[in-house]
Amino acid sequence: MTGMRGLGMRRAARWAGWAAAYVLGLIALVLSGAWVWWQDEPTARGTEVNALWARHQWVGEPHSDAEYRALGELLTRNRISDVYFHAGPFEADGTVPPSRYRYAGQLIQAVRKYAPGVRAQAYLGQIRTVDGHGVTDLDDPAVRERVLKADMALLDAGFDGIHYDFEPIYPDDTAFLTLMDRTRELTRARRRLLSVALEQPPLFDALQPVYKALIPRHGPVHYPPRPTGDFLRAIADRADQVAIMTYDVSLPTRSLAGWHYARHTRRTLELIGDRTTVFMGVPTYRPRLGWAEDLAVALRGVRRGIDDLDRPPKRPYGVGVYADWTTGPDEWARYRAIWLPSAIADSGR
């Protein structure tokens, strides 16, 4: 019996060794394949339709004329077409106190003077209540009505659009779709824009029911709020612009992080690029795995994704830079060199 037990243990150890070698071999193949794929320089260049998320101080604090002029020069030089100026967040009841954006009028006048054609949008968001956890309950019709009244006040202040960033938004969120419908009625009546920030789609839509059934929507481990293809199309049909928060990749190598940006760029533009303007979010802050993910990797990955398209989308597209408060001169120079069309980048304008 002792001999049989020893033989069984040796067999188990042998199988475990083969299984480990198989898994390690797969990992090596994936890593080497991604590295080889990443070596080819993308041919696609970027666009002149790009967005920037901007800090709250622009609307909440006074600024000098020189500061406004410098902002205008930065936006113009870097071909930023839309700026999401943080004007919130929403209170739990859906309101935004006017004191929070008391200097919005001066800012908007300055943008029109020093960066004509750039659209200044009110960036508004909050932690959306889900399963009793969160701050703002969009399932409550009264809260949605107060959100719309806050939107009206910000459009009255002169903003060119409303930019929503409620998180988390799950692909069965009918209340959010209702809010988008109502907001679109408001913005279109005033000839303004409606834009929204969303997480990137999942690798496979088929995983969503599994996540929903097995993983809670809150807590340290939670069901990720990824928009399915159908939900993303539903949002795109309601919004003038969709910004995909592609950053925080958490993949360990530059080639894998670049693959992430390329894949999501291609898939997103294929899904909604004919329906709405798309901005692929790229980071200038230091992500969790900063050795693998940075602005250069993100921009190169977006360009690789554009290369992989069978045809260009019918609507404009570009990148969304997150964020103005983490982007220094070196990062802006890198952005111009890697992303902007060659003639513009080479001229240094």
C-alpha positions, 0 to 999 in steps of 0.5 A: 500500500505504501508503494502504491501511495508513493506511485500515486503521489509521483504521478500527481506531481508529474501531472502538476509539473506538466500543467504548470509547464503548459500554463507557463508556456501559454503565458510565454507565448502570449507575452512574446506574441504581444511583444512582437506585435508591439514592435511595428510602428502604427501608421495612423496619425491622430486627429484635431478633435480631442477632449480634456478633463479640467480641474474644478478651480477653473470654475470655482476660483478667480483667475487672471487674464494672463492665466486665461490667455495661457489656457487658451494657447494650450488648448489651441496648440494641442488641438483640444476641441472640447474641455470638460470643466469640473463644475460639480459634483452633484449633491445627493439630492441631484442639485449643484449649488451655484457657489460651486461654479461662481466664476464659470461666466468669466471662464467661458468668456475667456475660452471664447476670446482666447480659444475660439471654437473650443467647446466648454462643457460642464463636467458633472458627476457623482457616485451613483447609488446601486443596491443601496450603496452610493450618493445620488439615487438616479432611480428616484424621479425627483432626483433626476428632475433636480439634476435636469434643473442643475443642467439648465442653470449651467447651460444658462451660465453659458456652457456649451454642453453637459458632460455626465460622469456618474459611476458606476453605470451598469448595462441594465441601468434604465434610469440612467438611459431615462436621464440621458433621454431627458437631458438630450431633449434639454441640450438639443432644444438649446443647441448644446451638447450632451456628452458622457464618460463610461468604462470600456466595454468588457472582453466578452458581453457573454460574461455579464450575466455570469458577473451579475449572478455571482459577484455583488455590485459593491465591495472590494470585489465587485461586478465591473460596470462595463457597458455591453455592446447594446448598452453602448449603442443605446448611450451613443444614440442619446449622446453627442460624444462618448468618452471611454475611460480606457485607463488604469489597465493593470497589465504588467508590460507595455506591449500588453497595455498597448494591446488593451488600448488598441483593442478597445479603440477598434471595438469602440469605434466599430460599435459606435463610431458611426453614431457619435463622436468618440474620445478614447481616454488616455492618462497623464497621471501615474497609473497603478502599473506605471512602468507598463502604462503611460501616455506614450503607450496609450497614444501608440495603442490608440493609433494601432487600434485605428490601423486595425479598422477596416474603414474609418468611422463616419463620425469624428474621433480622438482622445480624451486627456485625463487630466489637465492637472496632471499634464505638464509641458513634457507630457504635452510635447509627447502628446503632440509628437505621438498623436497630432497629425504630422504637419501640425506636430512637426511645425510645433504650433 
